[in-house]
Amino acid sequence: MVQQSAISRRRFVQTTAASSLALAGMGRSRPAWAQSTKPNIVFILADDLGYADVGCYGQRDYTTPNIDRLATDGLKFTQAYSNSPDCSATRTALITGRYQARLPLGLEEPLTPLTPKDIGLPPSHPTLPSLLKKAGYGTTLIGKWHLGYLPDFSPLKSGYDQFFGILGCCADYFNHGAEAFQTYVLPFPGLAHQLHEQEVPVERHGYMTNLLGDRAVQSVESYASSKEPFLLSLHFTAPHWPWEGPDDEAESKRIRNIIDRDGGSQKTYAAMVQSLDANIGRVLQALDASGLASNTMVVFTSDNGGERFSKVWPFSGMKQELLEGGIRIPATVRWPGRIAPGAVSEQVMITMDWMPTLLAAAGTAPDAAYPSDGEDLGQVLTGRTGAHPRKLCWRFKAGSQRAIRDGDRKYLRIAGNEFLFDVVRDPRERANLKDREQNVFERLKSEWEAWDATMLPERSRPAPYNHPGNFLADHYGVVNPAPATPPASAPTR
């Protein structure tokens, strides 16, 4: 169990009980836990998958044998967090290894076609793929990008050699060609994105999850032939809305709003997650068949907490909320011979930790001019050290949400209400310790404010709450304020 500790304001995340893990002390030398042969890296990211949406985290209504296999063969984190309860902000943290609020892009919650066109991931910013590329890796992104639009931004401009997928937030599972832009005009034009090959729009017919799985298998086979180490970022769009399983093409033709508020069911959602699992199984099989599995790290996680049909037990809350259900996520990692099978870690970790961890495994490190806010967790993965305390911060503009976790305690502000929880003893966040532990409450609130002062200010544009009571009955007390007048200009870089 993680214990409470006092951590200095200067470096919230990297200060730990085991100072030898601090990335700043690593320099460019090879980490002690890395190996001489560069491992391949397959990073599998689900979209809006809840904490307990897979078997190894508590799902009992359907099976996910391939994702469960990753936990059986490797390590499962029980206290993994996303950097944000929304997609593009978390993806900013993943690819940069930094708190997303250090970049204008990270202030978008999420990035949409209505975002000012000059906001995206700057091609000059070092990234996980660009740094691995410098270390001799081939780099491929298959699936969702969501970090900026052409012509100024794209995966190819930020370190990937190959790209097949969508540039924006979402796509229909069947209608993902050029006509999708015209078909789905609600809630505003351009939200449904079409497939791209490199930076060129392409037409491919079939169920999106299968198309991404097909390309991932081809990519593994290609890298096996070339014998170069590789990063394969496999960022599925599943199980993000619209709610369409592999047999639901008729539903694709029915809906006119891609957010699909009148569709879906637990059965449909189960089919979407099981399709995701089946395609992950195909990739694992390709690694086995190509003889690459023994030297490949496979990571599986989600970009944020679950949405409408997700299971997030034992937590409360959902996507776009800083309650545990909106930011607690599944996270497993398999690396044969390096990570003990069946390992379970209570280490508190967060999305931005993956960048320094994976770079260290490859024998390199973040760019010194862009130090990571994440932590290299290699010693935890390999069992050389146990869990140690962390201090992590979040903010989300909709509902004016703020949160900080230090040890077992979590300060939360949401819609003007403030709380202090022990999220280990009370994971559903029901017992407010604000008055009972007033000194802890005041300290964490003050430390969140100190952290916030080091980030870019929140964008001035409105941030409507996306789960108001007229859409979700269990959010009946939540209403959106009247829209504010948008600013004349976007944040500067």
TORKEDO-787869 format. One record per residue (C-alpha): residue number from 0; residue in three letters; chain; x, y, z. Coordinates in steps of 0.5 Angstrom, whole numbers. Example, Ala and Ser with C-alpha at 12.3 -4.5 7.8 and 13.67 -1.06 7.14 Angstrom:
TORKEDO-787869
[0 'ALA' 'A' [25 -9 16]],
[1 'SER' 'A' [27 -2 14]],
END
This chain:
TORKEDO-787869
[0 'MET' 'A' [0 0 0]],
[1 'VAL' 'A' [3 7 -2]],
[2 'GLN' 'A' [4 11 4]],
[3 'GLN' 'A' [3 19 5]],
[4 'SER' 'A' [9 23 4]],
[5 'ALA' 'A' [11 30 4]],
[6 'ILE' 'A' [14 32 -3]],
[7 'SER' 'A' [17 39 -5]],
[8 'ARG' 'A' [14 44 -9]],
[9 'ARG' 'A' [19 44 -14]],
[10 'ARG' 'A' [19 37 -17]],
[11 'PHE' 'A' [12 34 -16]],
[12 'VAL' 'A' [12 28 -20]],
[13 'GLN' 'A' [20 26 -20]],
[14 'THR' 'A' [21 26 -12]],
[15 'THR' 'A' [20 19 -9]],
[16 'ALA' 'A' [22 15 -4]],
[17 'ALA' 'A' [27 12 -8]],
[18 'SER' 'A' [31 18 -11]],
[19 'SER' 'A' [36 13 -15]],
[20 'LEU' 'A' [30 13 -20]],
[21 'ALA' 'A' [30 20 -21]],
[22 'LEU' 'A' [30 21 -29]],
[23 'ALA' 'A' [34 28 -28]],
[24 'GLY' 'A' [40 23 -25]],
[25 'MET' 'A' [40 19 -31]],
[26 'GLY' 'A' [43 23 -36]],
[27 'ARG' 'A' [44 20 -42]],
[28 'SER' 'A' [48 14 -40]],
[29 'ARG' 'A' [44 7 -40]],
[30 'PRO' 'A' [40 5 -34]],
[31 'ALA' 'A' [42 0 -30]],
[32 'TRP' 'A' [35 -4 -32]],
[33 'ALA' 'A' [36 -3 -39]],
[34 'GLN' 'A' [39 -9 -44]],
[35 'SER' 'A' [44 -9 -49]],
[36 'THR' 'A' [39 -11 -55]],
[37 'LYS' 'A' [34 -6 -56]],
[38 'PRO' 'A' [27 -8 -55]],
[39 'ASN' 'A' [21 -7 -59]],
[40 'ILE' 'A' [16 -3 -56]],
[41 'VAL' 'A' [8 -5 -58]],
[42 'PHE' 'A' [4 1 -54]],
[43 'ILE' 'A' [-3 -1 -55]],
[44 'LEU' 'A' [-8 5 -53]],
[45 'ALA' 'A' [-15 4 -52]],
[46 'ASP' 'A' [-20 10 -53]],
[47 'ASP' 'A' [-25 11 -47]],
[48 'LEU' 'A' [-24 4 -44]],
[49 'GLY' 'A' [-26 4 -36]],
[50 'TYR' 'A' [-22 1 -31]],
[51 'ALA' 'A' [-26 -6 -30]],
[52 'ASP' 'A' [-28 -6 -37]],
[53 'VAL' 'A' [-23 -12 -38]],
[54 'GLY' 'A' [-23 -19 -35]],
[55 'CYS' 'A' [-17 -18 -31]],
[56 'TYR' 'A' [-19 -12 -28]],
[57 'GLY' 'A' [-26 -15 -26]],
[58 'GLN' 'A' [-31 -15 -32]],
[59 'ARG' 'A' [-35 -21 -31]],
[60 'ASP' 'A' [-40 -20 -36]],
[61 'TYR' 'A' [-36 -22 -42]],
[62 'THR' 'A' [-29 -25 -43]],
[63 'THR' 'A' [-22 -21 -46]],
[64 'PRO' 'A' [-17 -27 -46]],
[65 'ASN' 'A' [-12 -23 -50]],
[66 'ILE' 'A' [-12 -17 -45]],
[67 'ASP' 'A' [-12 -22 -39]],
[68 'ARG' 'A' [-6 -26 -42]],
[69 'LEU' 'A' [-2 -19 -42]],
[70 'ALA' 'A' [-3 -19 -35]],
[71 'THR' 'A' [-2 -26 -34]],
[72 'ASP' 'A' [5 -26 -37]],
[73 'GLY' 'A' [7 -19 -35]],
[74 'LEU' 'A' [5 -14 -30]],
[75 'LYS' 'A' [-1 -11 -28]],
[76 'PHE' 'A' [-2 -4 -25]],
[77 'THR' 'A' [-8 -3 -20]],
[78 'GLN' 'A' [-6 5 -19]],
[79 'ALA' 'A' [-5 7 -26]],
[80 'TYR' 'A' [-8 14 -28]],
[81 'SER' 'A' [-9 18 -34]],
[82 'ASN' 'A' [-6 25 -34]],
[83 'SER' 'A' [-13 28 -36]],
[84 'PRO' 'A' [-20 25 -36]],
[85 'ASP' 'A' [-20 27 -44]],
[86 'CYS' 'A' [-17 24 -50]],
[87 'SER' 'A' [-12 29 -53]],
[88 'ALA' 'A' [-10 32 -47]],
[89 'THR' 'A' [-8 25 -44]],
[90 'ARG' 'A' [-5 24 -51]],
[91 'THR' 'A' [0 30 -51]],
[92 'ALA' 'A' [2 28 -44]],
[93 'LEU' 'A' [4 21 -47]],
[94 'ILE' 'A' [8 23 -53]],
[95 'THR' 'A' [12 29 -49]],
[96 'GLY' 'A' [12 26 -42]],
[97 'ARG' 'A' [10 32 -39]],
[98 'TYR' 'A' [4 35 -36]],
[99 'GLN' 'A' [0 37 -42]],
[100 'ALA' 'A' [-2 44 -39]],
[101 'ARG' 'A' [5 46 -41]],
[102 'LEU' 'A' [3 46 -48]],
[103 'PRO' 'A' [-3 50 -51]],
[104 'LEU' 'A' [-5 44 -54]],
[105 'GLY' 'A' [-6 41 -47]],
[106 'LEU' 'A' [-11 46 -46]],
[107 'GLU' 'A' [-16 43 -51]],
[108 'GLU' 'A' [-20 38 -47]],
[109 'PRO' 'A' [-21 36 -52]],
[110 'LEU' 'A' [-18 38 -59]],
[111 'THR' 'A' [-24 39 -64]],
[112 'PRO' 'A' [-25 42 -71]],
[113 'LEU' 'A' [-27 49 -67]],
[114 'THR' 'A' [-20 49 -64]],
[115 'PRO' 'A' [-16 55 -67]],
[116 'LYS' 'A' [-12 52 -73]],
[117 'ASP' 'A' [-5 54 -70]],
[118 'ILE' 'A' [-6 49 -64]],
[119 'GLY' 'A' [-3 43 -64]],
[120 'LEU' 'A' [3 39 -62]],
[121 'PRO' 'A' [9 43 -65]],
[122 'PRO' 'A' [14 39 -69]],
[123 'SER' 'A' [20 42 -66]],
[124 'HIS' 'A' [18 39 -59]],
[125 'PRO' 'A' [22 32 -58]],
[126 'THR' 'A' [17 26 -57]],
[127 'LEU' 'A' [17 19 -55]],
[128 'PRO' 'A' [17 17 -63]],
[129 'SER' 'A' [22 22 -65]],
[130 'LEU' 'A' [27 20 -59]],
[131 'LEU' 'A' [27 13 -61]],
[132 'LYS' 'A' [28 15 -68]],
[133 'LYS' 'A' [34 18 -66]],
[134 'ALA' 'A' [36 12 -62]],
[135 'GLY' 'A' [35 7 -69]],
[136 'TYR' 'A' [28 5 -68]],
[137 'GLY' 'A' [23 5 -74]],
[138 'THR' 'A' [17 8 -71]],
[139 'THR' 'A' [9 7 -74]],
[140 'LEU' 'A' [3 10 -71]],
[141 'ILE' 'A' [-4 6 -73]],
[142 'GLY' 'A' [-10 9 -70]],
[143 'LYS' 'A' [-12 15 -67]],
[144 'TRP' 'A' [-7 22 -67]],
[145 'HIS' 'A' [-12 27 -64]],
[146 'LEU' 'A' [-6 32 -63]],
[147 'GLY' 'A' [-7 37 -69]],
[148 'TYR' 'A' [-9 38 -76]],
[149 'LEU' 'A' [-6 38 -83]],
[150 'PRO' 'A' [-2 42 -86]],
[151 'ASP' 'A' [2 44 -80]],
[152 'PHE' 'A' [1 38 -75]],
[153 'SER' 'A' [1 30 -76]],
[154 'PRO' 'A' [4 24 -74]],
[155 'LEU' 'A' [10 25 -79]],
[156 'LYS' 'A' [12 31 -77]],
[157 'SER' 'A' [13 29 -70]],
[158 'GLY' 'A' [17 23 -70]],
[159 'TYR' 'A' [13 17 -74]],
[160 'ASP' 'A' [16 14 -80]],
[161 'GLN' 'A' [9 11 -82]],
[162 'PHE' 'A' [2 13 -80]],
[163 'PHE' 'A' [-5 10 -82]],
[164 'GLY' 'A' [-11 12 -78]],
[165 'ILE' 'A' [-15 18 -76]],
[166 'LEU' 'A' [-12 25 -75]],
[167 'GLY' 'A' [-18 27 -70]],
[168 'CYS' 'A' [-22 25 -64]],
[169 'CYS' 'A' [-27 20 -67]],
[170 'ALA' 'A' [-29 16 -73]],
[171 'ASP' 'A' [-35 12 -75]],
[172 'TYR' 'A' [-34 4 -75]],
[173 'PHE' 'A' [-36 3 -82]],
[174 'ASN' 'A' [-37 10 -85]],
[175 'HIS' 'A' [-30 13 -85]],
[176 'GLY' 'A' [-29 15 -92]],
[177 'ALA' 'A' [-29 22 -94]],
[178 'GLU' 'A' [-37 22 -94]],
[179 'ALA' 'A' [-37 22 -86]],
[180 'PHE' 'A' [-36 29 -86]],
[181 'GLN' 'A' [-42 31 -90]],
[182 'THR' 'A' [-46 25 -86]],
[183 'TYR' 'A' [-45 27 -79]],
[184 'VAL' 'A' [-46 35 -78]],
[185 'LEU' 'A' [-48 34 -71]],
[186 'PRO' 'A' [-46 37 -66]],
[187 'PHE' 'A' [-42 41 -71]],
[188 'PRO' 'A' [-39 39 -78]],
[189 'GLY' 'A' [-32 36 -78]],
[190 'LEU' 'A' [-32 32 -72]],
[191 'ALA' 'A' [-33 25 -76]],
[192 'HIS' 'A' [-26 24 -79]],
[193 'GLN' 'A' [-24 20 -85]],
[194 'LEU' 'A' [-18 15 -85]],
[195 'HIS' 'A' [-11 17 -88]],
[196 'GLU' 'A' [-5 14 -90]],
[197 'GLN' 'A' [1 18 -88]],
[198 'GLU' 'A' [-2 25 -90]],
[199 'VAL' 'A' [-7 23 -95]],
[200 'PRO' 'A' [-14 21 -95]],
[201 'VAL' 'A' [-16 14 -96]],
[202 'GLU' 'A' [-22 10 -97]],
[203 'ARG' 'A' [-22 3 -94]],
[204 'HIS' 'A' [-28 -1 -93]],
[205 'GLY' 'A' [-29 -5 -86]],
[206 'TYR' 'A' [-30 -5 -79]],
[207 'MET' 'A' [-25 0 -76]],
[208 'THR' 'A' [-22 -4 -71]],
[209 'ASN' 'A' [-21 -10 -75]],
[210 'LEU' 'A' [-18 -5 -80]],
[211 'LEU' 'A' [-13 -2 -75]],
[212 'GLY' 'A' [-12 -10 -73]],
[213 'ASP' 'A' [-10 -12 -80]],
[214 'ARG' 'A' [-5 -6 -81]],
[215 'ALA' 'A' [-2 -7 -74]],
[216 'VAL' 'A' [-1 -15 -76]],
[217 'GLN' 'A' [2 -12 -83]],
[218 'SER' 'A' [7 -8 -79]],
[219 'VAL' 'A' [9 -13 -74]],
[220 'GLU' 'A' [11 -18 -80]],
[221 'SER' 'A' [14 -12 -84]],
[222 'TYR' 'A' [19 -10 -78]],
[223 'ALA' 'A' [20 -18 -77]],
[224 'SER' 'A' [23 -18 -84]],
[225 'SER' 'A' [27 -11 -83]],
[226 'LYS' 'A' [30 -14 -77]],
[227 'GLU' 'A' [30 -6 -74]],
[228 'PRO' 'A' [28 -5 -67]],
[229 'PHE' 'A' [21 -1 -67]],
[230 'LEU' 'A' [16 3 -64]],
[231 'LEU' 'A' [9 1 -66]],
[232 'SER' 'A' [4 5 -63]],
[233 'LEU' 'A' [-3 2 -64]],
[234 'HIS' 'A' [-8 7 -62]],
[235 'PHE' 'A' [-15 4 -63]],
[236 'THR' 'A' [-21 8 -63]],
[237 'ALA' 'A' [-25 3 -59]],
[238 'PRO' 'A' [-29 3 -55]],
[239 'HIS' 'A' [-30 10 -56]],
[240 'TRP' 'A' [-37 12 -59]],
[241 'PRO' 'A' [-41 12 -64]],
[242 'TRP' 'A' [-44 5 -61]],
[243 'GLU' 'A' [-43 0 -66]],
[244 'GLY' 'A' [-41 -7 -66]],
[245 'PRO' 'A' [-38 -11 -72]],
[246 'ASP' 'A' [-45 -13 -74]],
[247 'ASP' 'A' [-48 -6 -73]],
[248 'GLU' 'A' [-47 -3 -80]],
[249 'ALA' 'A' [-55 -2 -80]],
[250 'GLU' 'A' [-54 3 -74]],
[251 'SER' 'A' [-48 7 -78]],
[252 'LYS' 'A' [-53 8 -83]],
[253 'ARG' 'A' [-59 10 -78]],
[254 'ILE' 'A' [-55 15 -74]],
[255 'ARG' 'A' [-54 23 -76]],
[256 'ASN' 'A' [-50 25 -69]],
[257 'ILE' 'A' [-44 21 -69]],
[258 'ILE' 'A' [-44 22 -61]],
[259 'ASP' 'A' [-50 18 -62]],
[260 'ARG' 'A' [-54 19 -55]],
[261 'ASP' 'A' [-60 15 -57]],
[262 'GLY' 'A' [-56 9 -59]],
[263 'GLY' 'A' [-52 4 -55]],
[264 'SER' 'A' [-53 -2 -50]],
[265 'GLN' 'A' [-49 -6 -45]],
[266 'LYS' 'A' [-49 -12 -51]],
[267 'THR' 'A' [-47 -7 -56]],
[268 'TYR' 'A' [-41 -4 -52]],
[269 'ALA' 'A' [-39 -12 -50]],
[270 'ALA' 'A' [-38 -13 -57]],
[271 'MET' 'A' [-34 -7 -58]],
[272 'VAL' 'A' [-29 -9 -53]],
[273 'GLN' 'A' [-29 -16 -55]],
[274 'SER' 'A' [-27 -14 -62]],
[275 'LEU' 'A' [-22 -10 -59]],
[276 'ASP' 'A' [-19 -16 -55]],
[277 'ALA' 'A' [-19 -20 -61]],
[278 'ASN' 'A' [-15 -16 -65]],
[279 'ILE' 'A' [-10 -15 -60]],
[280 'GLY' 'A' [-10 -22 -60]],
[281 'ARG' 'A' [-8 -22 -67]],
[282 'VAL' 'A' [-2 -18 -66]],
[283 'LEU' 'A' [0 -22 -60]],
[284 'GLN' 'A' [0 -28 -65]],
[285 'ALA' 'A' [4 -24 -70]],
[286 'LEU' 'A' [9 -23 -65]],
[287 'ASP' 'A' [9 -30 -63]],
[288 'ALA' 'A' [9 -32 -71]],
[289 'SER' 'A' [15 -27 -73]],
[290 'GLY' 'A' [19 -30 -67]],
[291 'LEU' 'A' [19 -22 -64]],
[292 'ALA' 'A' [15 -24 -57]],
[293 'SER' 'A' [21 -25 -53]],
[294 'ASN' 'A' [24 -18 -54]],
[295 'THR' 'A' [18 -14 -55]],
[296 'MET' 'A' [15 -10 -49]],
[297 'VAL' 'A' [8 -10 -50]],
[298 'VAL' 'A' [4 -4 -46]],
[299 'PHE' 'A' [-4 -4 -46]],
[300 'THR' 'A' [-8 2 -43]],
[301 'SER' 'A' [-13 7 -44]],
[302 'ASP' 'A' [-13 14 -45]],
[303 'ASN' 'A' [-18 16 -40]],
[304 'GLY' 'A' [-23 13 -36]],
[305 'GLY' 'A' [-30 10 -38]],
[306 'GLU' 'A' [-36 13 -42]],
[307 'ARG' 'A' [-43 11 -42]],
[308 'PHE' 'A' [-43 4 -42]],
[309 'SER' 'A' [-37 3 -38]],
[310 'LYS' 'A' [-35 -1 -32]],
[311 'VAL' 'A' [-31 3 -27]],
[312 'TRP' 'A' [-32 -1 -21]],
[313 'PRO' 'A' [-30 0 -15]],
[314 'PHE' 'A' [-30 8 -17]],
[315 'SER' 'A' [-35 13 -18]],
[316 'GLY' 'A' [-35 18 -24]],
[317 'MET' 'A' [-33 17 -31]],
[318 'LYS' 'A' [-30 21 -37]],
[319 'GLN' 'A' [-29 28 -36]],
[320 'GLU' 'A' [-29 28 -29]],
[321 'LEU' 'A' [-23 28 -24]],
[322 'LEU' 'A' [-27 23 -20]],
[323 'GLU' 'A' [-23 16 -20]],
[324 'GLY' 'A' [-27 13 -25]],
[325 'GLY' 'A' [-25 19 -30]],
[326 'ILE' 'A' [-18 18 -29]],
[327 'ARG' 'A' [-16 11 -26]],
[328 'ILE' 'A' [-15 6 -32]],
[329 'PRO' 'A' [-12 -1 -33]],
[330 'ALA' 'A' [-5 -1 -35]],
[331 'THR' 'A' [-1 -8 -36]],
[332 'VAL' 'A' [6 -9 -39]],
[333 'ARG' 'A' [9 -15 -41]],
[334 'TRP' 'A' [17 -16 -43]],
[335 'PRO' 'A' [19 -24 -43]],
[336 'GLY' 'A' [25 -25 -39]],
[337 'ARG' 'A' [25 -18 -36]],
[338 'ILE' 'A' [18 -17 -32]],
[339 'ALA' 'A' [16 -23 -28]],
[340 'PRO' 'A' [9 -26 -30]],
[341 'GLY' 'A' [3 -25 -26]],
[342 'ALA' 'A' [6 -19 -22]],
[343 'VAL' 'A' [2 -14 -19]],
[344 'SER' 'A' [4 -7 -17]],
[345 'GLU' 'A' [1 -2 -13]],
[346 'GLN' 'A' [5 3 -15]],
[347 'VAL' 'A' [2 10 -17]],
[348 'MET' 'A' [3 11 -24]],
[349 'ILE' 'A' [1 16 -29]],
[350 'THR' 'A' [1 16 -37]],
[351 'MET' 'A' [7 21 -38]],
[352 'ASP' 'A' [11 16 -34]],
[353 'TRP' 'A' [11 11 -40]],
[354 'MET' 'A' [15 16 -44]],
[355 'PRO' 'A' [22 16 -40]],
[356 'THR' 'A' [20 9 -38]],
[357 'LEU' 'A' [20 6 -45]],
[358 'LEU' 'A' [26 11 -47]],
[359 'ALA' 'A' [30 8 -41]],
[360 'ALA' 'A' [29 1 -44]],
[361 'ALA' 'A' [31 3 -50]],
[362 'GLY' 'A' [38 6 -47]],
[363 'THR' 'A' [36 13 -48]],
[364 'ALA' 'A' [33 19 -45]],
[365 'PRO' 'A' [28 25 -45]],
[366 'ASP' 'A' [31 31 -49]],
[367 'ALA' 'A' [35 35 -43]],
[368 'ALA' 'A' [32 42 -46]],
[369 'TYR' 'A' [25 39 -45]],
[370 'PRO' 'A' [25 35 -38]],
[371 'SER' 'A' [20 30 -37]],
[372 'ASP' 'A' [15 31 -31]],
[373 'GLY' 'A' [14 23 -31]],
[374 'GLU' 'A' [18 18 -28]],
[375 'ASP' 'A' [22 12 -30]],
[376 'LEU' 'A' [19 6 -27]],
[377 'GLY' 'A' [24 1 -30]],
[378 'GLN' 'A' [26 -1 -23]],
[379 'VAL' 'A' [19 -2 -21]],
[380 'LEU' 'A' [17 -6 -27]],
[381 'THR' 'A' [23 -11 -26]],
[382 'GLY' 'A' [22 -12 -19]],
[383 'ARG' 'A' [28 -9 -16]],
[384 'THR' 'A' [24 -4 -12]],
[385 'GLY' 'A' [17 -4 -9]],
[386 'ALA' 'A' [12 2 -9]],
[387 'HIS' 'A' [14 9 -7]],
[388 'PRO' 'A' [10 15 -6]],
[389 'ARG' 'A' [8 20 -11]],
[390 'LYS' 'A' [5 26 -12]],
[391 'LEU' 'A' [1 28 -18]],
[392 'CYS' 'A' [-4 33 -20]],
[393 'TRP' 'A' [-10 34 -25]],
[394 'ARG' 'A' [-14 40 -27]],
[395 'PHE' 'A' [-20 40 -32]],
[396 'LYS' 'A' [-24 46 -34]],
[397 'ALA' 'A' [-31 44 -35]],
[398 'GLY' 'A' [-34 44 -28]],
[399 'SER' 'A' [-27 48 -26]],
[400 'GLN' 'A' [-24 41 -23]],
[401 'ARG' 'A' [-18 41 -19]],
[402 'ALA' 'A' [-15 35 -16]],
[403 'ILE' 'A' [-8 33 -13]],
[404 'ARG' 'A' [-6 26 -10]],
[405 'ASP' 'A' [-1 25 -5]],
[406 'GLY' 'A' [0 18 -2]],
[407 'ASP' 'A' [-7 16 0]],
[408 'ARG' 'A' [-10 22 0]],
[409 'LYS' 'A' [-13 26 -5]],
[410 'TYR' 'A' [-16 33 -6]],
[411 'LEU' 'A' [-22 34 -11]],
[412 'ARG' 'A' [-26 40 -13]],
[413 'ILE' 'A' [-31 39 -18]],
[414 'ALA' 'A' [-37 44 -19]],
[415 'GLY' 'A' [-35 49 -14]],
[416 'ASN' 'A' [-35 43 -8]],
[417 'GLU' 'A' [-29 41 -5]],
[418 'PHE' 'A' [-27 34 -2]],
[419 'LEU' 'A' [-21 30 1]],
[420 'PHE' 'A' [-21 23 0]],
[421 'ASP' 'A' [-17 17 2]],
[422 'VAL' 'A' [-18 13 -4]],
[423 'VAL' 'A' [-14 7 -2]],
[424 'ARG' 'A' [-19 6 4]],
[425 'ASP' 'A' [-25 9 0]],
[426 'PRO' 'A' [-24 8 -7]],
[427 'ARG' 'A' [-31 11 -9]],
[428 'GLU' 'A' [-30 17 -6]],
[429 'ARG' 'A' [-36 18 -1]],
[430 'ALA' 'A' [-33 20 6]],
[431 'ASN' 'A' [-31 27 6]],
[432 'LEU' 'A' [-25 28 10]],
[433 'LYS' 'A' [-24 36 9]],
[434 'ASP' 'A' [-26 38 16]],
[435 'ARG' 'A' [-24 31 20]],
[436 'GLU' 'A' [-17 32 17]],
[437 'GLN' 'A' [-17 40 16]],
[438 'ASN' 'A' [-9 41 16]],
[439 'VAL' 'A' [-8 36 10]],
[440 'PHE' 'A' [-14 39 6]],
[441 'GLU' 'A' [-11 46 7]],
[442 'ARG' 'A' [-4 43 5]],
[443 'LEU' 'A' [-6 39 -1]],
[444 'LYS' 'A' [-10 45 -4]],
[445 'SER' 'A' [-4 50 -3]],
[446 'GLU' 'A' [0 45 -6]],
[447 'TRP' 'A' [-4 44 -12]],
[448 'GLU' 'A' [-4 52 -13]],
[449 'ALA' 'A' [3 52 -13]],
[450 'TRP' 'A' [3 47 -18]],
[451 'ASP' 'A' [-2 50 -22]],
[452 'ALA' 'A' [2 57 -22]],
[453 'THR' 'A' [8 53 -26]],
[454 'MET' 'A' [3 51 -32]],
[455 'LEU' 'A' [0 55 -37]],
[456 'PRO' 'A' [-7 58 -35]],
[457 'GLU' 'A' [-13 55 -37]],
[458 'ARG' 'A' [-16 57 -44]],
[459 'SER' 'A' [-21 63 -44]],
[460 'ARG' 'A' [-26 60 -48]],
[461 'PRO' 'A' [-32 56 -45]],
[462 'ALA' 'A' [-32 49 -43]],
[463 'PRO' 'A' [-39 46 -43]],
[464 'TYR' 'A' [-40 40 -38]],
[465 'ASN' 'A' [-41 34 -43]],
[466 'HIS' 'A' [-45 30 -38]],
[467 'PRO' 'A' [-51 35 -36]],
[468 'GLY' 'A' [-57 32 -33]],
[469 'ASN' 'A' [-61 33 -40]],
[470 'PHE' 'A' [-57 27 -43]],
[471 'LEU' 'A' [-55 23 -37]],
[472 'ALA' 'A' [-60 22 -32]],
[473 'ASP' 'A' [-55 20 -26]],
[474 'HIS' 'A' [-52 27 -27]],
[475 'TYR' 'A' [-59 30 -26]],
[476 'GLY' 'A' [-56 36 -22]],
[477 'VAL' 'A' [-51 38 -27]],
[478 'VAL' 'A' [-53 44 -32]],
[479 'ASN' 'A' [-49 48 -36]],
[480 'PRO' 'A' [-48 55 -36]],
[481 'ALA' 'A' [-50 60 -41]],
[482 'PRO' 'A' [-45 60 -46]],
[483 'ALA' 'A' [-39 66 -46]],
[484 'THR' 'A' [-37 70 -51]],
[485 'PRO' 'A' [-30 67 -54]],
[486 'PRO' 'A' [-24 70 -54]],
[487 'ALA' 'A' [-21 74 -60]],
[488 'SER' 'A' [-15 70 -60]],
[489 'ALA' 'A' [-12 63 -58]],
[490 'PRO' 'A' [-6 62 -53]],
[491 'THR' 'A' [1 63 -55]],
[492 'ARG' 'A' [6 58 -55]],
END
